[in-house]
Amino acid sequence: MAAPADTGVGSGIGGNGISSGNEVTAGEIESSVAEAGLNPLAPGVSAKFAQYLELLLKWNAKLNLTAIRTPEDIVRRHFLECIQCAQLIPPVASLLDFGSGAGFPGIPVALLRPEISVTLGESQAKKAAFLREATRSLGLSASIFDGRIEAMPPSQQFEVVTLRAVDKMTAAYAAAFERVAPGGWLIVFATSGTAERDTAYFAPIAWEAPVPMTGMSDAFLLLGRKSE
Ligand SMILES: C[S@@+](CC[C@H](N)C(=O)[O-])C[C@H]1O[C@@H](n2cnc3c(N)ncnc32)[C@H](O)[C@@H]1O
């Protein structure tokens, strides 16, 4: 799948209330969430996002975890998109973030939806190490699956599987579908160029109307339910 489109909220430095320095305060994150029209975060959650951002910047300088590098872009493209996703997830008990990378959307989901048991699946060792450190520092109970999702025991299934910017789409899709429990949800981050292909690929899934990403001109969330 293509990476999320670079057409987000705001217009670069200062466009979403984020200053150009390397520090982003909890207040600035709350303002960005409000400007994007998303529901306010629960008390304490914006401070956790500020801490997550600091960790990302520190590790990204050495390990190249994400190509989105500046604080304002990380808030605008990674955080806001994933916060919107977390707020849309139906009431469920378990979620697999397939190809979590630096934690998107799994870590924002774990921060916003502590009732969900989140598994962050990531095959690259350096990214899995970051996920371990990030979840430890942020006090999250999310587990890390350090390997290819295809290697999970066949019986391991989840009520929600998220897919965001995962490459080798055909193989990833087949593996993701296997991990969705009967009656569970698949949530795909898509653009107008991929939405039709994505929904067509997962034929046995009943798709809801694509949800436009807040403040984005060409990004959608696809939510589909696997039959019982
Ligand atoms: C482009 S990154 C996107 C990461 C994150 N979802 C995001 O939106 O920023 C895709 C990640 O998926 C991981 N990945 C791809 N196929 C995988 C598989 N079959 N099992 C586990 N991880 C996988 C890659 O190692 C990579 O870190």
PDBQT file of the ligand as one rigid body, heavy atoms in Angstrom, charges set to zero:
ROOT
HETATM    1  C1  LIG A 301       6.497   1.165   5.784  1.00  0.00    +0.000 C 
HETATM    2  S1  LIG A 301       6.514   0.485   7.396  1.00  0.00    +0.000 S 
HETATM    3  C2  LIG A 301       5.051   1.187   8.085  1.00  0.00    +0.000 C 
HETATM    4  C3  LIG A 301       5.051   1.089   9.560  1.00  0.00    +0.000 C 
HETATM    5  C4  LIG A 301       3.813   1.655  10.253  1.00  0.00    +0.000 C 
HETATM    6  N1  LIG A 301       2.651   0.792  10.064  1.00  0.00    +0.000 N 
HETATM    7  C5  LIG A 301       3.489   3.051   9.805  1.00  0.00    +0.000 C 
HETATM    8  O1  LIG A 301       2.400   3.276   9.272  1.00  0.00    +0.000 OA
HETATM    9  O2  LIG A 301       4.333   3.949   9.998  1.00  0.00    +0.000 OA
HETATM   10  C6  LIG A 301       6.014  -1.212   7.156  1.00  0.00    +0.000 C 
HETATM   11  C7  LIG A 301       6.519  -2.106   8.269  1.00  0.00    +0.000 C 
HETATM   12  O3  LIG A 301       5.911  -3.384   8.164  1.00  0.00    +0.000 OA
HETATM   13  C8  LIG A 301       6.854  -4.366   8.514  1.00  0.00    +0.000 C 
HETATM   14  N2  LIG A 301       6.390  -5.615   7.889  1.00  0.00    +0.000 N 
HETATM   15  C9  LIG A 301       6.145  -5.811   6.562  1.00  0.00    +0.000 A 
HETATM   16  N3  LIG A 301       5.693  -7.068   6.352  1.00  0.00    +0.000 NA
HETATM   17  C10 LIG A 301       5.634  -7.678   7.570  1.00  0.00    +0.000 A 
HETATM   18  C11 LIG A 301       5.256  -8.998   8.007  1.00  0.00    +0.000 A 
HETATM   19  N4  LIG A 301       4.847  -9.892   7.138  1.00  0.00    +0.000 N 
HETATM   20  N5  LIG A 301       5.289  -9.259   9.328  1.00  0.00    +0.000 NA
HETATM   21  C12 LIG A 301       5.727  -8.320  10.214  1.00  0.00    +0.000 A 
HETATM   22  N6  LIG A 301       6.105  -7.068   9.852  1.00  0.00    +0.000 NA
HETATM   23  C13 LIG A 301       6.071  -6.746   8.555  1.00  0.00    +0.000 A 
HETATM   24  C14 LIG A 301       8.163  -3.828   7.968  1.00  0.00    +0.000 C 
HETATM   25  O4  LIG A 301       9.283  -4.359   8.636  1.00  0.00    +0.000 OA
HETATM   26  C15 LIG A 301       8.011  -2.332   8.221  1.00  0.00    +0.000 C 
HETATM   27  O5  LIG A 301       8.574  -1.941   9.443  1.00  0.00    +0.000 OA
ENDROOT
TORSDOF 0
